[in-house]
Amino acid sequence: QVQLVESGGGLVQAGESLRLSCTTSGSIFNINAMGWYRQAPGKQREFVAAFSNRGGTNYADSVKGRFTISRDNTKNTIYLQMNSLKTTDTAVYYCHLSALLNPDIWGPGTQVTVSS
């Protein structure tokens, strides 16, 4: 059974940076996409960034130019480098994986809090 575990969240001030990590355990095939979502208090979960099965990357407009998704296949880990953080980036960040013929997989989430 594939599991995702996030790490790297924390409390930072506006303008600072954080790097989130998501490590995958187990094997899964036919991955469609893997990336990050976030959910702020009182709001719906929203897309942040992801790798597509074609190898490209996609970003939400709100994070373009500030966030970068990357991966290390040798460590089964993807990263989200978050620069120039804003208070509006405060949320629980979830790692997500979708694969053909499998239900979506979510990590437990990691809290990111940006203070002004």
C-alpha positions in Angstrom: 0.0 0.0 0.0 1.4 3.4 -1.0 1.7 6.0 1.6 2.7 9.7 1.4 4.3 11.5 4.3 4.9 15.3 4.2 7.4 17.2 6.3 8.9 20.7 6.4 6.0 22.8 7.5 6.3 25.5 10.2 5.9 29.1 11.2 7.7 31.8 9.2 7.3 35.5 8.6 6.0 37.0 5.4 8.8 37.1 2.8 10.6 34.1 4.1 11.0 30.6 2.6 10.1 27.0 3.4 10.7 23.7 1.6 8.2 20.9 2.0 9.0 17.3 1.3 6.8 14.4 0.5 8.2 10.9 0.6 6.5 7.9 -1.0 6.6 4.5 0.5 5.5 1.4 -1.5 5.1 1.0 -5.3 2.5 2.2 -7.6 2.3 2.2 -11.4 0.7 4.4 -14.0 0.9 7.6 -12.1 -1.1 10.4 -13.7 0.1 13.2 -11.5 1.8 13.9 -8.2 1.9 17.2 -6.4 0.6 19.5 -3.7 -2.7 20.9 -2.6 -3.5 23.2 0.3 -6.4 24.0 2.5 -6.8 27.2 4.5 -9.1 27.5 7.4 -12.7 27.7 6.3 -11.8 27.2 2.6 -11.9 24.3 0.2 -8.8 22.4 -0.7 -7.1 23.9 -3.7 -4.4 22.9 -6.2 -0.9 24.3 -5.7 1.5 22.5 -8.0 2.1 19.1 -9.6 4.0 17.0 -12.0 2.0 15.6 -14.8 2.4 12.1 -16.3 4.0 13.8 -19.3 6.8 15.2 -17.1 5.6 18.8 -17.1 4.7 20.9 -14.2 1.7 22.9 -13.4 1.2 25.7 -10.9 -1.7 27.6 -9.5 -1.7 31.2 -10.6 -1.4 32.4 -7.0 2.0 30.7 -6.6 3.6 31.0 -10.0 7.0 32.6 -9.8 7.2 32.0 -6.0 6.9 28.2 -5.6 8.8 25.5 -7.4 8.0 21.8 -7.4 10.9 19.3 -7.8 11.7 15.7 -7.2 14.4 13.3 -6.4 13.5 9.9 -7.8 16.4 8.2 -5.9 14.7 9.2 -2.6 11.1 8.7 -3.8 10.5 12.3 -2.7 9.0 15.4 -4.2 9.6 18.9 -2.9 7.8 22.2 -2.8 10.2 25.2 -2.5 8.1 28.1 -1.3 9.7 31.6 -1.5 8.4 35.0 -0.8 5.7 33.5 1.4 2.6 35.6 2.0 0.1 35.4 4.9 -2.4 34.1 2.3 -0.2 31.0 1.9 -1.1 29.9 5.4 -2.7 26.5 5.1 -2.3 22.8 5.6 -0.4 21.5 2.7 -1.2 18.0 1.4 0.8 15.8 -0.9 -1.3 14.1 -3.5 -0.9 11.2 -6.0 -3.3 10.0 -8.7 -2.7 6.8 -10.6 -4.7 4.9 -13.2 -7.2 2.5 -11.8 -6.4 3.5 -8.2 -8.1 5.9 -5.8 -6.3 9.2 -5.1 -3.8 9.0 -2.3 -3.3 11.9 0.1 -0.7 12.5 2.8 -1.8 13.6 6.3 -0.7 17.2 5.7 1.8 19.6 7.1 0.9 23.0 8.6 2.4 26.1 7.1 1.8 29.4 8.9 3.0 32.7 7.6 2.8 35.6 10.0 2.9 39.3 9.0 
